[in-house]
């Protein structure tokens, strides 16, 4: 399969590294060879990857009929939205880690994919290195799932951890930025928007319906004080930023907010950039998935899993 | 899709119940209607399911060309082995919860399936209601997995729990039998054989190779004393029956044994009939899956997930 990667940042570099290091494992499992035909980025520095065709203009890739699948890793829902639509319309499959794009424009994007008979997979968009989405989609639909709950944003989880160690909110945020976890503009992470994107996609996988993003109630961690953290500690609990989707009388309701989590809850011990996803079904009972929520190679592992699915599974819509 | 169920015990009854209760969800996700054409069991009482065709002779089902998939739930590796082989040779797909069969006869069975171009799925064979196998197979193969470790046998886990509460081994086993967890002959559970079957299948999913079952080192919980349990408690640890597969220099080594598990280990809090599966990969890092290891409806949920895969995914061999 000939593929192209658009957006060569941390994760894109990770994908190239794994395709190289794990070539045999990857090709054995997928059942054919994988060739990166193009890489696309705005940074010139990438031209050094001399054996890969480089372009700054993604339209060049769309015109290459030999490319079967495009991996979009630029983020956001403006240019990425154009890329997604044009990718699908040109008859190519799309793999994306872009929760922002899918949670806000997913309905339109899935429609286009269906119409053009191509696939989209997005295992890396939620809980990066926690291989959960395949099992949730393929394995829980008859389990009578009523609730799905997760710690889905590593940055805010890291900040809450640092506050438990004594930092106030502002210095904890600074520590997260210095460690490379938080963006210069941390709005999406600390205000719960990133968590809302992700829980919305989990809800889609469970119940097959993408909720209007504006209907999600979102509260972030940016109002949490040292006093709140102290209070939680004294009562044997921890504050965690929780995304939760519930099905009540055929209605799906999604909330994002900081919650006090008790010691015996699986989510209590999810620390730093780890993510945890818990679900409850009237038939299936409780399940829990745990793994790294970010990082170049864990996320790249998820993207390469999507290459398997492009070749070996029907689409998820 | 027309299906047949051979073996109508706890789990078989659960499958029939879910197919009835969750009909819409199931058919929407799978993409077609599911019809149970036959049920097969040795018990006459089943004739009461008047709208389902009943037989005591599975060969009748093999001769029905309209049946596309057979769900085998009788267990063991004698009659079940015959049923599996004949199912595949007759061009029908096979879904099974039978770890004993696959861990000991899998190589031959997978060969026959390949030759006859039919599929086998077995999500319910390992950790029943923990939807883990799809994600492990599809999502971790490029993660550089080095170790996979699990609590995979609910019965022995329950017995160890009861011993922690003060019972000695014999009375804990009795309690497990009274609660319906342990069989009259509990050998496979308490001697670690069932765990060995399951870890062997997990190892197959991760590395694509089924180990000669005789090469697995197996130690059960039947030699654990009250004193051992006391010692563990006093050092802040717990005894758990652990199955572990490791890849060392391209060699896969599998061990089953009771181990002292520390408090900060994800497996420490896996209680009663719950199962936990932990993996570590040099690229992917740590992942953890948790859910019910048994029970009619959790296990039935896994089997119905396999019906999705029959229709929507390529085979796992």
Interface residues (C-beta under 8 A of the other chain):
Chain A: X18 X21 X22 X25 X26 X28 X29 X31 X123 X129 X130 X131 X132 X133 X134 X135 X136 X138 X139 X140 X141 X142 X143 X144 X208 X266 X269 X281 X283 X284 X285 X286 X287 X288 X289 X290 X291 X292 X295 X297 X298 X300 X301 X302 X304 X305 X308 X309 X311 X312 X313 X314
Chain B: X18 X21 X22 X25 X26 X28 X29 X31 X123 X129 X130 X131 X132 X133 X134 X135 X136 X138 X139 X140 X141 X142 X143 X144 X208 X266 X269 X281 X283 X284 X285 X286 X287 X288 X289 X290 X291 X292 X295 X297 X298 X300 X301 X302 X304 X305 X308 X309 X311 X312 X313 X314
